[in-house]
Amino acid sequence: MATVSFRITDELKRELDELSAEKGYHLSKLFRRAIEDLRDTMRHGPDGGAFDLSLKDRLILSNQYRILGSVSV
């Protein structure tokens, strides 16, 4: 298994230590699960499913995006 290293604040480290102790996980398992969840969300969207849009839906969404971009607030 590869090793990754990054910095977090002392406060966040204390909170994560407490959380991992409550869950009965090693801290590395807690990070692994969080990173896997983030990867899945980024890959498949927040609901876990792929974005299935028809061509018509894509065009509508694109036009709405353009319209909203041109509206000044």
N, C-alpha and C positions, 0 to 999 in steps of 0.2 A: 504494500500500500504506500502511496506517495505521501510526503509530508509537505504541508503548506503552513506558512507562518505569516501572521499579520498582527497589528497592534490594536488594542482596545483600551478604553479608559479603565482605571482602577475600579471605579464605581460599577461599571458594566461587568467587569470580571467578578466582583463580589456577588452581584445579582445572579449571574449565570452559575456561579458555584453553588449558591443556595438553591436555584432551580434544578440543577442537575442532581443535587443531593435529595431534593424532594421527590424527583422522578426515579431515582435510583439508577441514573445513567452516569457514565464517565462523561466529562466535559466534551471530549472529542466526539462522542456519539451524539450529543446534543447539537454540536456544530454540524456534523455530517448530515443529520436529519434536516436541519434548517437550510443548509445549502442545497440538499436534494429537493426540498420543497420549492425553494426559489428557482432552481433550474427547471423544474416541471412547470411552474407558473410562467416562467419566461418562454418556455418552449411551447406550451399548450394553452396559455391564457389562464385567467384567474379561476375559471370554473373547471379546469382540468381537461376540457374538451378542445379539440382543434377548432379553429375559426372556419366554419363552413359557410361561405357567402357565395351566392350565385353571382353571375356577371352583372345582372340587374342590380342586386343589392350593393355590389362593389361600386357601380357607377353612381347610385344614389348617395352612398356614403361619401364618395369622392366629391360630388357636387355640393353636398352639405358642408363638407370641410372647406371648400373654396368659398362658399357663401359666408360662413362664419368668419373666415379669414379676412374677408373684405369689409365686414361690419366693424365700424369703430365704436368703441365703448365710451 
